[in-house]
């Protein structure tokens, strides 16, 4: 998902997680409860709303919905707990093997094992004992350990220096390549969405174009113009 500042990216993410509901939802409950097909979604001949696996999210329990979503934001929130506890935070009945598997996927396992107390190392208040890139990789592991159906990456590398961004982006690329979930990426640099299946360009809260990266570059529309400006 690509947009200039104020284009509607944050609002859309809040709607996806059901922090807000659209104002024009159907009043007929049977319309909300109906599951729609992928073809119906693509054609757009459906009641207004945000759809998750064919269901209008206004019909879904918010707690259930958010349990299906893993979020990695620009500023990760870590607690003055151990690395193990931070990765497992918010996930019930999380095993040690699952924590290590998630840490490996996030490219943080080897660093953790180099620490004297490994996964029992406390990270300090707000992760103060870790670098920005290390904190972000712990946050990625926390998002992955819950086995989300939807992985939301909200400008996840925008606050990092170039070297940290390279390492974290490698972890994100691996996470996005996992077919067990869908990834929704809010891009601050267009290079972060070069491998996306589909890009949606927003302006003023409205979709103005969508397609694969190659299709949008050939169309020479808004995405093409943004790409050229970024390349200068």
C-alpha positions as a Markdown table, in Angstrom:
| # | Residue | x | y | z |
|---|---|---|---|---|
| 1 | Unk | 0.0 | 0.0 | 0.0 |
| 2 | Unk | 1.6 | 3.3 | -1.2 |
| 3 | Unk | 0.5 | 6.9 | -0.6 |
| 4 | Unk | 1.8 | 10.3 | 0.1 |
| 5 | Unk | 1.5 | 11.6 | 3.7 |
| 6 | Unk | -2.2 | 12.0 | 4.5 |
| 7 | Unk | -3.2 | 9.6 | 1.8 |
| 8 | Unk | -5.2 | 7.3 | 4.0 |
| 9 | Unk | -2.8 | 4.6 | 4.9 |
| 10 | Unk | -3.1 | 4.8 | 8.7 |
| 11 | Unk | -6.9 | 5.1 | 8.5 |
| 12 | Unk | -7.1 | 1.9 | 6.4 |
| 13 | Unk | -5.0 | 0.0 | 8.9 |
| 14 | Unk | -7.2 | 1.1 | 11.7 |
| 15 | Unk | -10.2 | -0.1 | 9.8 |
| 16 | Unk | -8.6 | -3.5 | 9.1 |
| 17 | Unk | -8.0 | -4.0 | 12.8 |
| 18 | Unk | -11.5 | -2.7 | 13.6 |
| 19 | Unk | -10.4 | 0.2 | 15.8 |
| 20 | Unk | -13.1 | 1.9 | 13.8 |
| 21 | Unk | -16.1 | 0.7 | 11.7 |
| 22 | Unk | -17.1 | 2.4 | 8.4 |
| 23 | Unk | -20.1 | 4.7 | 8.8 |
| 24 | Unk | -22.0 | 3.2 | 5.9 |
| 25 | Unk | -22.3 | -0.4 | 7.1 |
| 26 | Unk | -25.4 | -2.4 | 6.1 |
| 27 | Unk | -28.2 | -2.2 | 8.6 |
| 28 | Unk | -29.5 | -5.7 | 7.7 |
| 29 | Unk | -27.6 | -8.2 | 9.9 |
| 30 | Unk | -28.0 | -11.0 | 7.4 |
| 31 | Unk | -25.9 | -9.0 | 4.9 |
| 32 | Unk | -23.1 | -8.6 | 7.5 |
| 33 | Unk | -23.1 | -12.3 | 8.3 |
| 34 | Unk | -22.9 | -13.5 | 4.7 |
| 35 | Unk | -19.6 | -14.7 | 3.5 |
| 36 | Unk | -18.7 | -13.4 | 0.0 |
| 37 | Unk | -16.6 | -15.2 | -2.6 |
| 38 | Unk | -13.3 | -14.0 | -3.9 |
| 39 | Unk | -14.9 | -13.2 | -7.3 |
| 40 | Unk | -17.6 | -11.1 | -5.6 |
| 41 | Unk | -14.9 | -9.2 | -3.7 |
| 42 | Unk | -13.0 | -8.5 | -6.9 |
| 43 | Unk | -16.1 | -7.4 | -8.8 |
| 44 | Unk | -17.0 | -5.1 | -5.9 |
| 45 | Unk | -20.7 | -6.0 | -5.9 |
| 46 | Unk | -20.9 | -6.4 | -2.2 |
| 47 | Unk | -22.1 | -4.5 | 0.9 |
| 48 | Unk | -19.8 | -1.7 | 2.1 |
| 49 | Unk | -17.1 | -2.7 | 4.6 |
| 50 | Unk | -13.7 | -4.2 | 5.2 |
| 51 | Unk | -13.6 | -8.0 | 4.5 |
| 52 | Unk | -11.4 | -10.6 | 6.1 |
| 53 | Unk | -11.4 | -14.1 | 4.6 |
| 54 | Unk | -14.7 | -13.2 | 2.9 |
| 55 | Unk | -16.4 | -11.9 | 6.1 |
| 56 | Unk | -17.3 | -8.3 | 6.9 |
| 57 | Unk | -15.1 | -7.5 | 9.9 |
| 58 | Unk | -18.0 | -5.6 | 11.5 |
| 59 | Unk | -19.5 | -9.1 | 12.0 |
| 60 | Unk | -16.4 | -10.5 | 13.7 |
| 61 | Unk | -15.5 | -10.2 | 17.4 |
| 62 | Unk | -12.7 | -7.6 | 17.6 |
| 63 | Unk | -10.7 | -9.8 | 20.0 |
| 64 | Unk | -10.9 | -12.8 | 17.6 |
| 65 | Unk | -10.1 | -10.6 | 14.6 |
| 66 | Unk | -7.0 | -9.0 | 16.2 |
| 67 | Unk | -5.8 | -12.5 | 17.3 |
| 68 | Unk | -5.5 | -13.3 | 13.6 |
| 69 | Unk | -3.3 | -10.2 | 12.8 |
| 70 | Unk | 0.4 | -9.7 | 13.5 |
| 71 | Unk | 1.5 | -6.1 | 13.4 |
| 72 | Unk | 5.0 | -4.7 | 13.0 |
| 73 | Unk | 5.0 | -0.9 | 13.3 |
| 74 | Unk | 7.5 | 1.9 | 12.8 |
| 75 | Unk | 8.2 | 2.2 | 16.6 |
| 76 | Unk | 8.1 | -1.3 | 18.2 |
| 77 | Unk | 6.8 | -1.5 | 21.8 |
| 78 | Unk | 9.0 | -3.6 | 24.0 |
| 79 | Unk | 8.7 | -4.2 | 27.7 |
| 80 | Unk | 11.2 | -4.4 | 30.5 |
| 81 | Unk | 11.0 | -8.2 | 30.3 |
| 82 | Unk | 13.3 | -10.9 | 28.8 |
| 83 | Unk | 13.6 | -11.4 | 25.1 |
| 84 | Unk | 11.7 | -14.6 | 25.5 |
| 85 | Unk | 8.8 | -12.9 | 27.2 |
| 86 | Unk | 8.8 | -10.0 | 24.7 |
| 87 | Unk | 8.5 | -12.4 | 21.8 |
| 88 | Unk | 5.8 | -14.4 | 23.5 |
| 89 | Unk | 3.9 | -11.3 | 24.7 |
| 90 | Unk | 0.2 | -11.5 | 23.7 |
| 91 | Unk | 0.4 | -15.1 | 22.5 |
| 92 | Unk | -1.2 | -17.8 | 24.7 |
| 93 | Unk | 0.5 | -21.2 | 25.4 |
| 94 | Unk | 3.6 | -20.2 | 23.3 |
| 95 | Unk | 6.3 | -22.9 | 23.5 |
| 96 | Unk | 10.1 | -22.4 | 23.6 |
| 97 | Unk | 10.5 | -24.1 | 20.2 |
| 98 | Unk | 7.9 | -21.7 | 18.7 |
| 99 | Unk | 9.7 | -18.7 | 20.1 |
| 100 | Unk | 13.0 | -19.9 | 18.7 |
| 101 | Unk | 11.4 | -20.7 | 15.3 |
| 102 | Unk | 10.0 | -17.1 | 15.2 |
| 103 | Unk | 13.3 | -15.6 | 16.2 |
| 104 | Unk | 15.1 | -17.5 | 13.4 |
| 105 | Unk | 12.6 | -16.3 | 10.9 |
| 106 | Unk | 13.2 | -12.7 | 12.2 |
| 107 | Unk | 17.0 | -13.1 | 11.8 |
| 108 | Unk | 17.5 | -12.4 | 15.5 |
| 109 | Unk | 18.2 | -15.9 | 16.9 |
| 110 | Unk | 22.0 | -15.8 | 16.4 |
| 111 | Unk | 22.3 | -12.4 | 18.1 |
| 112 | Unk | 20.2 | -13.6 | 21.0 |
| 113 | Unk | 22.4 | -16.7 | 21.5 |
| 114 | Unk | 25.5 | -14.6 | 21.5 |
| 115 | Unk | 24.2 | -12.9 | 24.7 |
| 116 | Unk | 25.3 | -14.3 | 28.1 |
| 117 | Unk | 21.8 | -15.0 | 29.2 |
| 118 | Unk | 20.4 | -15.6 | 25.6 |
| 119 | Unk | 16.6 | -15.6 | 25.6 |
| 120 | Unk | 16.6 | -14.7 | 29.3 |
| 121 | Unk | 18.3 | -11.4 | 28.7 |
| 122 | Unk | 16.2 | -8.4 | 29.9 |
| 123 | Unk | 15.8 | -5.7 | 27.2 |
| 124 | Unk | 15.4 | -2.7 | 29.6 |
| 125 | Unk | 12.6 | -0.2 | 29.6 |
| 126 | Unk | 11.2 | 0.2 | 26.0 |
| 127 | Unk | 14.0 | -2.1 | 24.8 |
| 128 | Unk | 16.7 | 0.4 | 25.8 |
| 129 | Unk | 19.4 | -2.3 | 25.9 |
| 130 | Unk | 18.9 | -3.1 | 22.2 |
| 131 | Unk | 19.6 | -1.2 | 19.0 |
| 132 | Unk | 16.8 | 0.0 | 16.8 |
| 133 | Unk | 17.3 | -2.9 | 14.4 |
| 134 | Unk | 17.4 | -5.5 | 17.2 |
| 135 | Unk | 14.2 | -4.2 | 18.7 |
| 136 | Unk | 12.5 | -4.3 | 15.3 |
| 137 | Unk | 13.5 | -7.9 | 14.8 |
| 138 | Unk | 12.2 | -8.9 | 18.2 |
| 139 | Unk | 8.9 | -7.2 | 17.2 |
| 140 | Unk | 8.9 | -9.2 | 14.0 |
| 141 | Unk | 9.4 | -12.4 | 15.9 |
| 142 | Unk | 6.5 | -11.5 | 18.2 |
| 143 | Unk | 4.3 | -10.9 | 15.2 |
| 144 | Unk | 5.3 | -14.2 | 13.6 |
| 145 | Unk | 5.1 | -16.4 | 16.7 |
| 146 | Unk | 1.3 | -16.0 | 16.8 |
| 147 | Unk | 1.0 | -17.5 | 13.3 |
| 148 | Unk | -1.1 | -14.7 | 12.0 |
| 149 | Unk | -3.4 | -15.0 | 9.0 |
| 150 | Unk | -2.6 | -11.3 | 8.2 |
| 151 | Unk | 0.8 | -9.8 | 8.8 |
| 152 | Unk | 0.7 | -6.0 | 8.8 |
| 153 | Unk | 4.0 | -4.1 | 8.2 |
| 154 | Unk | 3.4 | -0.4 | 8.9 |
| 155 | Unk | 6.5 | 1.4 | 7.7 |
| 156 | Unk | 8.5 | -1.1 | 9.7 |
| 157 | Unk | 12.0 | 0.0 | 8.6 |
| 158 | Unk | 11.5 | 3.8 | 8.3 |
| 159 | Unk | 13.2 | 4.7 | 11.6 |
| 160 | Unk | 16.3 | 2.6 | 11.0 |
| 161 | Unk | 19.7 | 3.4 | 9.6 |
| 162 | Unk | 20.8 | 1.9 | 6.3 |
| 163 | Unk | 22.6 | -1.1 | 7.7 |
| 164 | Unk | 19.8 | -2.0 | 10.2 |
| 165 | Unk | 17.2 | -1.5 | 7.5 |
| 166 | Unk | 19.0 | -3.9 | 5.2 |
| 167 | Unk | 19.1 | -6.6 | 7.9 |
| 168 | Unk | 15.5 | -6.0 | 9.0 |
| 169 | Unk | 14.2 | -5.9 | 5.4 |
| 170 | Unk | 15.8 | -9.3 | 4.8 |
| 171 | Unk | 13.8 | -10.7 | 7.7 |
| 172 | Unk | 10.6 | -9.0 | 6.4 |
| 173 | Unk | 11.2 | -10.4 | 2.8 |
| 174 | Unk | 11.4 | -13.9 | 4.3 |
| 175 | Unk | 8.3 | -13.3 | 6.3 |
| 176 | Unk | 6.4 | -12.0 | 3.3 |
| 177 | Unk | 7.4 | -15.0 | 1.2 |
| 178 | Unk | 5.6 | -17.3 | 3.7 |
| 179 | Unk | 2.4 | -18.5 | 2.0 |
| 180 | Unk | 0.8 | -19.3 | 5.3 |
| 181 | Unk | -0.4 | -15.7 | 5.7 |
| 182 | Unk | -1.2 | -12.6 | 3.7 |
| 183 | Unk | 1.1 | -9.6 | 4.1 |
| 184 | Unk | -0.2 | -6.0 | 4.1 |
| 185 | Unk | 2.7 | -3.6 | 3.7 |
| 186 | Unk | 2.6 | 0.1 | 4.2 |
| 187 | Unk | 5.6 | 1.4 | 2.3 |
| 188 | Unk | 7.8 | 4.4 | 3.2 |
| 189 | Unk | 10.3 | 3.4 | 0.4 |
| 190 | Unk | 9.0 | 1.9 | -2.8 |
| 191 | Unk | 11.9 | -0.6 | -2.8 |
| 192 | Unk | 10.1 | -2.3 | 0.1 |
| 193 | Unk | 7.2 | -3.3 | -2.1 |
| 194 | Unk | 9.1 | -4.3 | -5.3 |
| 195 | Unk | 8.3 | -8.0 | -4.6 |
| 196 | Unk | 4.6 | -7.5 | -3.8 |
| 197 | Unk | 2.0 | -9.4 | -5.7 |
| 198 | Unk | -0.2 | -6.3 | -5.9 |
| 199 | Unk | 0.3 | -2.7 | -5.0 |
| 200 | Unk | -2.5 | -0.3 | -4.2 |
| 201 | Unk | -1.9 | 3.4 | -4.5 |
| 202 | Unk | -4.0 | 5.7 | -2.4 |
| 203 | Unk | -4.6 | 9.5 | -2.6 |
| 204 | Unk | -7.0 | 11.4 | -0.4 |
| 205 | Unk | -8.3 | 8.1 | 1.1 |
| 206 | Unk | -9.3 | 6.8 | -2.3 |
| 207 | Unk | -7.6 | 4.0 | -4.4 |
| 208 | Unk | -6.3 | 5.6 | -7.6 |
| 209 | Unk | -4.6 | 2.6 | -9.1 |
| 210 | Unk | -3.6 | -0.9 | -8.4 |
| 211 | Unk | -1.6 | -3.8 | -10.0 |
| 212 | Unk | 1.7 | -5.6 | -9.9 |
| 213 | Unk | 4.8 | -3.5 | -9.7 |
| 214 | Unk | 5.6 | -4.2 | -13.4 |
| 215 | Unk | 2.0 | -3.3 | -14.4 |
| 216 | Unk | 2.1 | 0.0 | -12.6 |
| 217 | Unk | 5.5 | 0.9 | -14.0 |
| 218 | Unk | 4.3 | 0.2 | -17.5 |
| 219 | Unk | 1.1 | 2.3 | -16.9 |
| 220 | Unk | 3.3 | 5.3 | -16.0 |
| 221 | Unk | 0.7 | 6.6 | -13.6 |
| 222 | Unk | 1.0 | 7.7 | -10.0 |
| 223 | Unk | 3.2 | 4.9 | -8.8 |
| 224 | Unk | 5.6 | 5.4 | -11.8 |
| 225 | Unk | 5.8 | 9.1 | -10.9 |
| 226 | Unk | 6.5 | 8.4 | -7.2 |
| 227 | Unk | 9.1 | 5.8 | -8.2 |
| 228 | Unk | 10.9 | 8.3 | -10.4 |
| 229 | Unk | 10.9 | 11.0 | -7.7 |
| 230 | Unk | 12.3 | 8.6 | -5.2 |
| 231 | Unk | 15.1 | 7.5 | -7.6 |
| 232 | Unk | 16.3 | 11.1 | -8.1 |
